[in-house]
Amino acid sequence: MNTIHSQICSQRILPCPYCGIEYFYKDMKDHLYYCDEYTVKCDNQGCTAVFPRKQLLRHQSQECLLSMVSCEWNEFGCNHKTIRKDMKNHHTDSTAQHLQYVKNVLDKILAMLPQDQVKRALDDLKSESGSQQGSSSSLSPLSNETFIKNNKNITDEQLLRQLSPHYNTLKKLDLDGCAKLTDSSITKIAQNCTQLQWLNLKGCSLITDGSIVTLSQNCQQLDTLFLWNSPQVTDRSITKLSTNCTQLQVLGLESCSQITDNLITQIATNCKHLSELYLSGCTQITDTSVILLSQKCQLKKLGLSYCTQISENAITQLSQNCRQLQHLYLGGCNQVTDATVISLVRNCPELLEVYLSNCQSVTQEVKDELQSLRIITQ
């Protein structure tokens, strides 16, 4: 009994996995909310950068392309605000307006000076500018991010026509909900966009193994791929992906009904950098592959909702091996019990969310206890 108590006691002392400072277990979650070394993600929508919390302010104020910024001509009267990556386009499109702002300021200044001094200064400027006439520069680089979300009617031909100017620079492409796209466009993108790192194909239910295999052969810098409800995608293509794209960090295969333990075994073996894996609705997944995942990958987010063959044995192993786990989705996993959840809380001090909807073997008492510990149960 004493041994069990020492493992779950709220007064036990643990080192913070980020800064190394020791805290009582009951205080660890409060500490993680403020720890300067805690790994956080930029909260600007669409940004996937992660870094120690102490670097967040610098990232958002100086580096993030998705931070909202003011036009650098604001001191002259331009009040335009937009995200950093779009500001160059604003400068290009508003050159005439910015020059007018400057002229207005200069007119006010010149009106305050003796006119003979103004005339001499203007004459000097005209003579100096003569040699610079004809010089010009372009401020319209190709975008490396494209978002075409929820365009249910866009066709392969329309998509390729829109993307073709950006083939050489495209790194991020979001096609969530583009239900009419087929292997034709995805294969063409894979062949031409070799710098692609982030791809969202959720809801593109017409794609098959063919385009995913081409993607794995040509886009080996890929670190994030989302699929959802792709019934024609099987173990064959995702195994190729795990073999060729070894830098994968985030993989979503939700409701891809043909995915089996054989694939998850390959992912666990090949993708050492994997931190997020979403398998909810993959009903062929069993304890065998989840246990191997826990042994091979340091997962922070794992989705297993409605993977109905998963038992408490797999989740217990997961809690023992993936102590950095932060989000776990177990909705509809009826073999998960109170003991499983207690094991998670005891072994995973960074746990922020456990999704337990329709887990009939988990009591309300345990869910209430999780809420008291600030762990979201939904």
Disulfide bonds with the S-S distance in Angstrom:
none
